[in-house]
């Protein structure tokens, strides 16, 4: 699970078989699973110049999301 240099997102993980991206947010520790995310979108997020901007522009609101009970990505 890569920890990110981002003020908004602490860490992400990706399940290649299920195409699920999990993101842990710094502000509240909330963990959200985003479904049907292609691997190339995850890869682009990890290497984005601005992780927060990429996340807002390409993931948030674009894929079905659900908050997880666990506070770990």
N, C-alpha and C positions, 0 to 999 in steps of 0.2 A: 504494500500500500504506500504509494509515494506521498510524502508530505510536500506541500507546495509552498513556494514563495509568493503567497498571495494574502492580502489583507482580509479577504472575504472567505476563502475556502482553505481549510486546514489540510485536508487530505482527500484523496479519491481512491477508489478501487474499481476494477472492471472484471466482470465475469464474462469471458469470451463465449462460453457455451450458451448462456442465457441472454447475452447482449444487455446486461444490466450494469449501469454505472452508479456507484454510490458516492455521494459527496458529503463530507462533514464540514459544517459551517463554523467559522471561528466565533461569531457573535453570540450564538446560543448553544453551540454544541450539537445542534440538530443534525441528524443523518437522514438524507433523502435518497431513495432509489429511483433512478430514471430508467424506464424500460425501452427496449427496442433501439438502443443507441448503437450505431455501427462502430466497429473498431476504429475506423479512420477518424471518427469524430473524437473518440477518447484520445487517440494519439495526438491529434491536433490540439486538444485541450492541454495536454501535458507540456507541449512544446510552444504554446502560444506566448507571444510577447507580453500580453496582458491576460492572465488567466480569468480574472473577473469579467472583463469585457467579452472574451470568447464565450464564457459560460452563459452570460446574459443573452448574447446575440445568437448562440447556436444550440443551446441545450435547454435552458429554462423556458418553459412554455411550449417547447417543440416536441417533447416526449412525455408520455404518461409518467406521473410522479406519485410516489407515496412516501410518507414519513415512516421511518422505521422506529421501533421501540428502543432498540439498542442505540447507544450513543457512540458506537465505534463503526468506522467505515470498513 
